[in-house]
Amino acid sequence: MNQNLYSYSESIVFSLCKEIEFIKIRSKNINRSLETCHNKSLTKRLKIELDKLNKNRLKILSISESMFKTNSQDLSLEFLLEITKRSNSFQQI
């Protein structure tokens, strides 16, 4: 019973992985659009969306770090943490 005390549902980890992948792809698309956008209003909206995506990414990073601390032997949590950290490279600086 103690084994499962800190065991996280695979669906939670999977959902967070899917969300990070969405954030990564959407951020990449927004950055591409920002490169060619000449409309100030659209640029502003895209930057706001990128900011929201980044905030969500940081929340997921915090969650995955917390989950990993409680169960560092779980490979799925290690994977989630790794892809979350890597997603940072797709955010606009």
Residue pairs with C-beta under 8 A, 6 or more apart in sequence:
6 70
6 71
7 71
7 74
8 67
8 71
8 74
8 76
8 77
10 76
13 67
13 76
13 77
13 79
13 80
16 60
16 63
16 64
16 80
16 84
17 79
17 80
17 83
19 56
19 60
20 57
20 60
20 80
20 83
20 84
20 87
21 83
23 53
23 56
23 57
23 60
23 87
23 90
24 87
24 90
26 49
26 53
27 50
27 53
27 54
27 87
27 90
27 91
27 92
28 90
30 46
30 49
30 50
30 53
30 92
31 50
31 90
31 92
33 42
33 46
34 43
34 46
34 47
34 50
34 92
37 43
37 46
47 92
50 91
50 92
53 91
54 91
57 84
57 87
57 88
57 91
60 84
61 81
61 84
61 85
64 77
64 80
64 81
64 84
65 81
67 77
67 80
68 74
68 77
68 78
68 80
68 81
71 77
72 78
